[in-house]
Amino acid sequence: MHIALLEPLGISAERVQELARPLMEAGHSFTSFDTKTTDPAELTRRAAGAEVVMIANNPLPAEVIRALPDLKMIAVAFTGIDHVALDVCRERGITVCNCAGYSDVAVAELTVGLAIDVLRQVAAGDAAVRGCGTNAGLTGREIAGKTVGIVGTGHIGTRAGRLFSAFGARVLGYARHENPEATAAGIEHVDLETLLHESDIVSLHLPLNDATRKSFDADKIAQMKPDAVFINCARGAIVGNDALAQALTEGRIAGAGIDVFDAEPPIDADYALLKAPNTIFTPHVAFLTEEAMARRAVIEFGNVSAWAAGTPENVCPL
């Protein structure tokens, strides 16, 4: 069996070879590439003859999958799989496995970090010092005593809720199905309308799919408190970002911390959110820590080994 890793995983080449060694010792061939590409022709060339393709968050479009007649399994070093042409995978019976859980800690920590940045005006404070300014106009707000709404109480949302709770916040949660882990963590499940009306901080932790795409729209944003802060470390396409920018500009919500956008960075200079006041941006780095990169590589190679052994793990429903 031939296995092709089409893009870097954020770990050293030596570590990649170390993780691939058991597969090669089992008789499989392995090829890896240390650069990213979105060119379908180049992706097809890299994956030629592979029964297993390994990727991270680089798109794997339909035309590439269709050009790989031997492909049977796609290992995704990411939690979301919306960047893979899943309809073709369904047609072909291709197994798709992800690395759910690898970045739970990283994303939850940045969620809280962005909330602190917005509430305490960290970026503005940094600019003031560098501009020989003072603390004038930089009175902040605390997390303690606030109500935090977690939209999506899966593993990441629950972990973020625990962190906010440790700061002394009351934590509300919304999910289609209540998560016992979240309830055990002290998160109070309520309906979405209640969460939006009562929360001082609203943090989004939903997957991107047909049901959630653009679901956090102008109507949802309008239900938030005027002094509320919105945090998105989930997926940009879940949010009506033009409506969010308008709400921020008009002062209908107080601020936002955004790690994800409608497209991957670099973001066009005309993107409406970039002009909105009281915002903190990071270029899709919530998952990107040394520890998370190490974890996901182990999980991804483990997924390939398990599939090759006939005992697949982390299989995604298509």
Buried (B, 14 or more C-beta within 10 A) or exposed (E): BBBBBBBBBBBEEEBBEEBBEBBEEEEBBBBBBEEEBEEBEBBBEBBEEBBBBBBBBBBBBBEBBBBBEEBBBBBBBBBBBBBBBBEBBEEBEBBBBBBBBBBBBBBBBBBBBBBBBBBBBBBBBEEBEEEEEEEEEEEEBEBEEBBBBBBBBBBBBBBBBBBBBEBEBBBBBBBEEEBEBBBEBEBBBBEBEBBBBBBBBBBBBBBBBEEBEBBBBEEBBEBBBEEBBBBBBBBBBBBBBBBBBBBBBEEBBBBBBBBBBBEBEEBEEEBBBBEBEBBBBBEBBBBBBEEBBBBBBBBBBBBBBBBBEEEBEBBBEB
